[in-house]
Amino acid sequence: MRLRDAVRIRDVVRRRSTRVESEFAGRVCSDLAADLPDEDLGEYLYDCIDMYRMGSKPRCEEVEYLGMVQEAIDRLEQGC
């Protein structure tokens, strides 16, 4: 196998891996959006937590919302 062929194979594997990760992230975000239909979820889930204003929702909704977003972030980080 020539070096050029090895580089091509590595690039194909890398592209496939990125596509699979992207599809997984899309599924996680879709699941979260289905669970929170009234929320405006941004592209990055960390922004949902960072920009959230405490006290902007009733306490029980706030805890549930932040927990669901954090769970989605954990799923993305763990890949499961």
ABEGO torsion letter per residue (X at the ends): XBAAAAAAAAAAAAAAAAAAAAAAAAAAAAAAAAABAABBBBABAAAAAAABBBGABBAAAAAAAAAAAAAAAAAAAAGX
